[in-house]
Amino acid sequence: MKVGTCSWTDPTLIASGWYPEKIKDDAEERLRYYAARFPLVENDASYYALPSQKQAQLWAERTPDGFTMNFKAFATLTTHHTDPKRLPKDLRDALPKEALAKKRVYPKDFPKDAVDELFARFWVALEPLRKTGKLGAILLQYPDWFAISRENKAEIARARDLLPDDRLAVEFRNATWMSERNREETLEFLRKNGLSYVSVDEPQGFPSSIPPIAAITNDGLAIVRFHGRNAENWKKPGLTAAERFDYSYGKKELAEWLPRINELAEQAKEVHLLMNNCYGDKAVNNAAELAALLRP
C-alpha cells in the first residue's frame, strides 16, 4: 500500500514553505526531498507535454529504490484538447493548417497515424523508469463529455492496445459510466481489458460526479485519487486547477475511507492512494495523515 500526491512541483506547494528554502528552487533536490518522505507520486506534467527519455532517466536517478512514479497520459491520448505549441515540431507540422490556427486541437484534428505516433512516443519515453522498476501506472483520465458508449469503449480498448504491457488505470469524469444502471457493465469492461478502475473521492451533485465507490477490476493494482470536496469551486469558471482542488481533508473524512481501502488491500496486490488536493501543502499534509491512519 503506497500513499503519495498527484504533484511534487505545483507552484502553490513550492510557495507554501513545505520545501526547505535552500532547495525549493532546485528541481533535483525537490524530487529527492519528496521521495524521501513518500514512496509514490503521480507525474501530471506528462498530461501537458510528452515526457522525454532524458527527463525520465533523471526522475529514475533522483528517486530511491522501491519508489513508484505514476504518469497521467498526455491529453490527446485521452481525447482532451491540447495546445499545438506543446506538440513535437514534426507532429505539429503534420497538422492541417486550419488546426494549426487553433489554440486547442483535439484528436479529430490529427491525422490518424499522428495520434498513433503520440501513443508510441509516450510509451517509449517512460523506458528508463520501466527498466528500473519505478514505473507505476499510466492514468487514462477521460473528460466530462466522454459518456458511456460503444464508441468510447472502443477508444479505451485502443489505448490498451497502443500502450502495451504497462499497467493502465482508468478514471472517468462522466457519471454515466458509474450510474446504477451501467456500473457493472463498466467494471466488467475494465476487467476484460485488464484495466484498473480508479476510485475517487470528489464533490458530488455534478454531471461529472463519480460516486465514491471502491472497486477492483485488476487484482494487480487498485487506485484511489482524492480530489477534495470543494463543491463551490469544482465547476466554477475562470479558476485555476489548484483553486478547484483547494481543500483540506479532516481526519474523520480520511478515516471514512479506511474500510474501503482495507477491502481493496485484501483483493489487490498493490494499492495506490493519491491526494490530488494540490493547493499549497494540503495534499502532502493529508497524504502524511492518511499514511499515519493506515499504520497498524
N, C-alpha and C positions, 0 to 999 in steps of 0.2 A: 504494500500500500504506500503510494507516494503522494506527497502534498506539495503544491507549489503555486505559482501565479502565472497569469497569461501574458506577462511582460516583465522584463527587468530594466527596460530602457525608457519607460514612459516619462516624459518631461516633468509631469507633476510629482512622480516618485523621486526623481533626481533632485527636484527643488524642495522636497519635503524634509530633507535632513537625514533620511534613513541611511544613505551612504555617507561615510565619513568625508569631511570636507576635502581631505588630501587626495581622495580617489574619485570623487564624484564626476570629474571631467575626464577621467581616464577609462576608455571603453573596455580595455583588457582587465583592469583591476575591478571595475564594476561587476563584470561577469564572474570573476574569481570570488569576489566578496559574496555575491548572491549564491553561487554554487556551493560555498562553504556552509551555507545556512539552510538550503533546501535541496532535495535530491531531484527535483523536477521543475521544468519551466516550459511554457509554450512560447514559441517564437512567432509573433504576429507580424513581424516585418516582412515575412515571406508572402503575406497576403497582398502587400502593396507593390512589391517588386520581386522578380525572380532572384533567389539567392545564387551566389557563385560558389564553385567548389573551393576557391581560395578562402572565402569567408567561412565556409562550413569547416574547413580544416582548422581555422583559428578557433572556432567555437569548440571543436573537439579537443584542441590542445589546452584550452583555458579552463577546462572543467575536469573534475576528478573522475577516477574510475567509478563506474556504477551510476554516474549522472545520466539523466534522461532528458532529451530535448524533443518535444513535440513541435510540429510545424503546421501553421494554418495555410491551407492551399492557396496558391496565387488566385486572385479574384476571378480571372477569366475561366479558370478550371471549374468553378462552381457557379457559372452563369452570371456573376456580378459584372458590373462595368469596371473599366479601368481607364486611366489617363494614357493616351497613346505615348506620351513622353516617358512613361515608365517602362515601355517595351524595349527589348534589344533592337538596335538600329535596323538590322536586316529584316526583322519581323515587322517593325514599324513601317519600313519601306514597302512591305508586301501588302499593306492595307490599301483598299481603293481610295482614291483622292477624296471622295465625299466623307469617308470615315476619318481620314486624317484631319479633316477640318473640325471634327468634334472634340469636345473636352472629355466625353465619355464614349468609349466603344464597348460593345457587347460581343459575345461570341458570334452572333449572327453577322457581325460586320467583318469577320475574318474569313479568309479562305479556309476551307476545312483542314487542309494539311498544315496550316499555320497554327491552328489550335492544337492539333496532334503534336506539333513540334514544341509548343509550350509545355505540354504534359511531359514530353521526353526530357526537355532541359531541366524542368523542375526535379524530376526523378534523378537525373544524373548529378545534379548539384549537391544532393544530400549524401553522396557516396562516402565522403570522409567520416561522417557520423555513423553511417551504416557499418563501415568497416570496424569502427571502434566499439560497436555495440551500444552507442549512445543515442541512436535514432529511436524515438518512441513511436508515436502515431502521427499520421497525416490527417489533420482535421478537415473534413469536407463540410463546410458550413454553408447551407443553401439559403437564399434570400427570402424575404417575406412573400414575394409573389410566386414562389416555387411551390405550388399546391400539389397534392397527391394526384397523379395521373399516370397512365401507361407510358406516355412520352417522357415524363420526368423520372420514372423508374428506370427507363432505358438510359437516360442521361447519367444516373448514378452508376448503373451497371457498366457503362462505358468508361467512367472514371476508374472503376475497379480494374478493368482490362488494361488501361493505359498507365496505371501505377502498380505494376506487378510486384508481388512478393511482400510489399510493405504492409504494415498494419494500418488500416484505414478506419476512421471513425466519422460518423455522420451526425451532424446537428441540424435539426430543422428549425425554421423560423416562421413556418406557416402551420397554423393549428390543425388543418385538415388531416395531416399525417397522423396525429395522435388523438383525434377525436374518438369517442367511444365506438363509433361505427367502424373506423378504419384502423384502430390501434393494432389489433392482432395481425391484420394484413400487412401493415408497415413493418412490424417486428419480424414477422416470418420472412418477408422480402429481404431484410437485412441479414437474417440468419442464413438464408440460402446463398447469399453472395459473400459470406464471410466478413461482414462489416460490423463494427462495434457501434451500438447505439449510444449517443451522448445524452445522458440525463442532465437536466438543467434545473436551476433554481433562478427564477426571474419574475418580474412583475406579471401579474395575471390580469385578465379582463380585456386584452387586446386581441385583434385577429391573428397576431403573430405569437400569442402566448402559448407556450407548450406547458402542459401540466407537470408538476414536479414528481414524475414517475421514475423510479429506479428500475431499469430493465437491462437484461443481459441478452445480447444476440450473438456474442462471440465469447466463448469461455476463456479465451486467452487474455482479454482486456475489457475492462469496464471503465467508463469515464464519467465524471460529474463535473460540470462547469457552473460556477456560482457567479451570476451576473449582478447580484444585488437586487434590491426591491424598491428602487427609486421610481415608483409609478408616475410621479409628477413629471419627471424628465424623460421617461422612457421613449416617448414618441414626440416630444416637443421639438418643433422645427428650429433650426439655427443653432443647435447646441453641438459641442464637440463630443466625440466618443467618450472622453474622460468624464464630461459632465453628465452624460447618460448613466454612467456606471458609478456615480458619486454616492456611495452607500457603505456604511459600516455595519456589519452583522453583529448583533448582540450574541453573547454565548448561548442563550436559550434558543436563538434561531439556528445557530450552528448545530446545537445538540438535537434539534428536530430531525436532522439527517443521520444521526448515528445509527439507528436501527436499520435504515435503508442501506447505509454504507456497509455495515456488517453483513447484511444479506448479500450484497454484491461480492464482498470479500470471500464469502463461503462458496460462491459459484465460479468466480473468475480467478485466474492465476495471478493477475495483476490489476490493481485499481489505481487510477489517476484522479486526484482531486485537485481541481484548479480554480483559484479565485480570480475572477475577471472583473471584480470591482476596483479596477485600476485607476484610482484617483488618489493622489498623494500616497501615503503609506498605508492606506486602508487594506489593500489586497495582501501585502506582506504581513501585516499585523493579524489579519483574520486567518491567513494560512498558518501562522505560528500557533494561533489559538486552536484551530481545528486539529493540528497535529498533536497538540497537548491533550486535547479531549480524547483522542484516539489511542493514546498510550495506555497500556494495561495498568 
